[in-house]
Amino acid sequence: MPKVLAQGKKIKCIRGAKLSLILQQNGIDLYNGSARVINCRGIGSCGTCAVKVEGEVSAANWRDKARRSLPPHSPTTDLRLACQTEVLGDVKVTKFDGFWGQGSQIVWTPEG
């Protein structure tokens, strides 16, 4: 059973679970500022759930790639859209600042 480490919490989940749902169901705030209210609710069009993921996850699908190819995101960064990412093994998640989570300052790390 895979484990997700985010904001100091170690969460067990089933293989193939959507990362965004795992985080939200366990009280981890996935969105910054107004994005808590203004987001696409998991369809992959807004990009506000972008996080850095280390570990075994699904390959980026077309929605993830398409949204991250548009500003303020960049396809060259190592961010992923949590709503489009399936957990396949143990992962560590980091959230950055900025409305879209694209900033350079860390909001929270896997450890806290």
C-alpha positions in Angstrom: 0.0 0.0 0.0 1.6 3.3 -1.1 2.3 6.1 1.4 2.0 9.8 0.7 4.2 12.1 2.9 2.9 15.7 2.9 2.8 18.5 5.4 4.1 16.2 8.1 1.5 13.6 7.5 2.1 10.0 6.4 -1.0 8.8 4.6 -1.7 5.3 3.3 -3.7 5.0 0.1 -4.6 2.5 -2.6 -2.5 2.3 -5.7 -3.9 4.5 -8.4 -5.6 7.0 -6.0 -5.7 10.6 -7.2 -3.2 12.6 -5.3 -5.5 15.7 -4.9 -8.2 13.6 -3.3 -5.8 11.9 -0.9 -4.4 15.3 0.2 -7.8 17.0 0.6 -9.4 14.0 2.5 -6.6 14.2 5.0 -6.8 17.9 5.8 -3.9 19.1 3.7 -4.6 22.4 2.0 -3.8 22.0 -1.7 -4.6 25.5 -2.8 -3.0 28.9 -2.1 -5.1 32.0 -1.3 -8.1 32.6 -3.5 -7.5 29.3 -5.3 -9.2 27.6 -2.4 -12.4 29.0 -3.9 -11.5 29.6 -7.5 -10.3 26.2 -8.9 -11.6 23.8 -11.5 -12.5 21.1 -9.0 -10.2 18.5 -10.4 -10.7 18.6 -14.1 -7.2 19.8 -14.8 -7.9 23.1 -16.5 -6.9 25.7 -13.9 -3.5 24.5 -12.7 -3.8 25.7 -9.1 -3.1 22.3 -7.6 0.4 22.2 -8.9 2.9 20.5 -6.5 6.3 18.9 -6.6 6.0 15.2 -6.4 8.9 12.8 -5.7 8.3 9.1 -6.0 6.3 6.7 -8.1 3.3 8.4 -9.8 1.5 8.0 -13.1 3.0 9.6 -16.2 1.6 13.1 -17.0 -1.6 12.9 -19.0 -2.5 15.3 -21.8 -4.5 17.6 -19.4 -1.5 17.9 -17.1 0.9 18.5 -19.9 -1.4 21.0 -21.7 -2.1 23.1 -18.6 1.5 23.2 -17.5 2.6 24.3 -20.9 0.7 27.6 -20.4 1.9 30.5 -18.3 2.5 31.0 -15.4 3.5 27.3 -15.5 6.2 25.9 -17.7 6.6 22.4 -19.1 10.2 22.4 -18.0 9.5 22.6 -14.2 9.2 19.5 -12.1 5.6 20.3 -10.9 2.6 18.2 -11.5 -1.2 18.8 -11.2 -2.3 16.8 -8.2 -5.8 16.4 -9.7 -4.3 14.5 -12.6 -1.7 12.5 -10.8 -2.2 8.9 -9.6 -0.2 7.6 -6.7 1.6 4.3 -7.7 4.1 4.0 -4.9 5.5 6.0 -2.0 5.6 9.7 -2.7 6.7 13.0 -1.1 4.8 16.2 -1.9 5.9 19.8 -1.6 3.7 22.9 -2.2 5.1 26.2 -3.4 3.6 29.7 -3.2 1.8 31.7 -5.9 -1.8 31.4 -7.0 -1.0 28.5 -9.2 1.6 27.0 -6.9 4.3 28.0 -9.3 6.3 30.3 -7.0 9.8 29.8 -5.7 8.9 29.9 -1.9 7.9 26.7 -0.2 4.5 26.7 1.5 4.9 23.2 3.0 7.2 20.3 2.6 6.7 16.5 3.0 7.9 16.8 6.6 5.8 19.8 7.6 
